[in-house]
Amino acid sequence: MMNKGTILRRNSLADEVAAGLQAQITGETYAVGDRLPAEPELMAQFGVGRSTVREAVRLLVNAGMLRVQQGQGTFVTSRQPLTGPLGKKLHGADYQELNEVRLLLEVKIAEKAALHRTRDDLARMKAHLRAREKFARSGNVDATMQADVHFHTSIAVASKNSIMLELYQTIATHMLQSFKDRHKDTSDFAITQSMHKALLDAIADQDPAAALLWATRISTHNR
């Protein structure tokens, strides 16, 4: 992480600031969905002018790591720069396209998780589901969405299919910001809590048919 007092003196200041911000994002100073500090704070942090900060942000937007929402700020959309056709396609995809892929993955992942889950897998799922319920009840939208993504990611881990896990994590990263745009409160998450509990029970019982059924119901609930 770059110290706040660090002053950059090389010619390509925008590149250097972009590299500094990228290091903070990949180093988990900022999570996906977090809002970056306002321009004046970034200017002070890196010791550069407003135009340099804006150019650095533009570079990271083009790399798929940031998104600027007019009037709301600049948000982290990915912890890694997007490279290749798939990454660029995902960055430009709309919510419906991403959601369709997510639904397909979640259903198959749930079925496989029921077959391959371990005790440790179940412990992680239960912890994330409890957190999801707690945050939903308290009305904490951001924390609820994060817990929801963590719960489904823990199921993907339990599937023991590394390719499906990586695909799901990539899709989930891009979905998170869309969730923030669509969910202004936790009501939808509270409504589907019992369905998520049924999915967890099916995976715990090692019942792939029931897991597939509940994953489908969850996935199609808000379509």
Secondary structure, 3 states (H helix, E strand, C coil): CCCCCCCCCCCCHHHHHHHHHHHHHHCCCCCCCCECCCHHHHHHHHCCCHHHHHHHHHHHHHCCCEEEECCCEEEECCCCCCCHHHHHHHHHCCHHHHHHHHHHHHHHHHHHHHHHCCHHHHHHHHHHHHHHHHHHHHCCHHHHHHHHHHHHHHHHHHCCCHHHHHHHHHHHHHHHHHHHHHCCCCHHHHHCHHHHHHHHHHHHCCCHHHHHHHHHHHHHCCC
